[in-house]
Amino acid sequence: MKAGIAARLTAARLNADAPRALASRGATAPRGSAPVAPRRNRGRNVLSVVVMTLAVGLVATLAIPSYAFDPAANASPEFARSDLQTLKFEEAQTVDVSADATETAVARDNYDATTVEELEAAKAAKAAEEARAAAAATYASYSGPSAADYLANPPYPNFSLQQVYEVGLQYQGVPYRYGGADPSGFDCSGFVMFVYAQFGISLAHSVRSQAASGTIISPEDAVPGDLVIFSGEGHDGIYAGNGNVLHAPYEGASVRVQPIWDSVYYVRLGI
């Protein structure tokens, strides 16, 4: 654009200088020629017209970017709105939300990664719980042998501490019952008395008497089947190994295995 303007200005200057050149030529013409009158006023008028034309053109050129672009008129086909877009805009659906609508909290499930060992442990725990429930239902109306009956005819004449523990496990799920001494309900010493009676070992229905019926051993020597006597001799059970006890705990609970939670000492019977 700048090159065009420069060209126009150069042309204007040439037109303005033309009368002067002619006048000079007229001054040096031969004496016999007729003199030519200078046309200075005409040259100035031409120059003024040219300058005005250039000025108007320059202003028009600079003004074009501010108002000459019309997106709708100058849009090429690739920028024009398609029929599909027009349909989307003009036929678009609207959604009206009632003022009575309330927000609802969205809950998301939480999943925790579980190892095979954890799954197996959970499966075993569930099976044990089901077995305890079945045992409780079975023994609720127990009418079988008593501890005295077993002493008269023990089903396990060969004494084994490990077998004592295994027999005791059969009664998991039997509910605690104060003074109970059979599978319809056990208290702590009644449970120990009933299990040991099946091996021909007679015990009183008393924690203190049971503790005095055997030999105190060190915790390191204790094995499943030994007696666990709690501090104060107010509670006892059968040792389950690894710091656990098999016992009838308290009202509302049932025979179970759990970690030892208090000071204890161990007593071995049958020696």
Helices and strands as residue ranges (DSSP letters): H 2-27, H 40-67, H 71-74, G 77-79, H 83-90, H 116-139, H 147-152, H 161-169, E 181-182, E 185-186, H 188-197, H 207-211, E 215-217, G 219-221, E 227-230, G 231-233, E 236-241, E 244-247, E 256-259, E 264-268
